[in-house]
Amino acid sequence: MTTLRLDREIEYKLHKVAKIEARTKSEIIKELILNYLESYEENKKSPYELGKQYFGKVNTGNKNGSVEYKSIIAEKIKSKLRKK
């Protein structure tokens, strides 16, 4: 069990929202805390974990793209300048 003290303004706003949504203040507070905790955990993930869902989505056909990206970009720029 946890006790929470809110100032009058927050208590009033919470009461209004609870009335509008036909929910208890406890339900709203629990949902807000859970959302915060999930967000907190999300921010603790490594860069790999955050991007994992996007890896391999685009197939360029170049297996060395991550190693040779500078030369690939330079060649694209040179190619574009030749066209002008």
C-alpha positions in Angstrom: 0.0 0.0 0.0 1.3 3.4 -0.9 0.0 6.8 0.2 0.2 9.8 -2.1 -0.3 13.4 -1.2 -1.4 15.7 -4.0 -1.8 19.5 -4.0 -5.3 20.9 -4.5 -4.8 21.8 -8.1 -3.7 18.3 -9.1 -6.4 16.7 -6.9 -9.0 18.8 -8.6 -7.8 18.0 -12.1 -7.6 14.3 -11.3 -11.1 14.4 -9.9 -12.4 16.0 -13.1 -10.8 13.5 -15.3 -12.0 10.6 -13.2 -15.5 11.9 -13.4 -15.4 12.4 -17.2 -13.9 9.0 -17.8 -16.1 7.3 -15.2 -13.1 5.8 -13.5 -11.6 5.9 -10.1 -8.7 8.2 -9.2 -6.8 5.1 -8.2 -7.3 3.5 -11.6 -6.0 6.6 -13.4 -3.0 6.9 -11.0 -2.1 3.2 -11.5 -2.3 3.6 -15.3 -0.1 6.7 -15.2 2.5 5.0 -13.0 2.6 1.9 -15.3 3.0 4.1 -18.3 5.9 5.9 -16.6 7.6 2.7 -15.6 7.3 1.2 -19.1 8.8 4.4 -20.6 11.6 4.2 -18.0 12.4 0.6 -19.0 12.2 1.5 -22.7 14.8 4.2 -22.1 17.1 1.7 -20.4 17.4 -0.4 -23.5 20.7 -0.5 -25.4 20.9 1.1 -28.9 20.9 -2.3 -30.4 17.6 -3.3 -28.6 16.0 0.0 -29.6 16.8 -0.5 -33.3 16.5 -4.3 -33.5 13.1 -4.2 -35.1 14.5 -2.1 -38.0 17.6 -4.1 -38.8 17.4 -6.0 -42.1 14.3 -4.1 -43.3 16.1 -2.6 -46.3 18.1 -4.9 -48.6 20.5 -2.9 -50.6 22.3 -5.9 -52.0 25.6 -4.6 -50.6 26.8 -6.9 -47.9 29.6 -4.5 -46.9 27.5 -1.4 -46.7 28.2 -0.7 -43.1 32.0 -1.0 -43.6 32.2 0.8 -47.0 29.5 3.5 -46.4 32.0 6.4 -46.8 33.1 5.2 -50.2 29.5 4.4 -51.3 28.4 7.9 -50.4 31.4 9.5 -52.1 30.7 7.6 -55.3 27.0 8.6 -55.2 28.0 12.3 -54.9 30.6 12.0 -57.7 28.0 10.3 -59.9 25.5 13.1 -59.2 28.0 15.8 -60.0 28.9 14.1 -63.3 25.3 14.3 -64.4 25.3 18.1 -64.1 
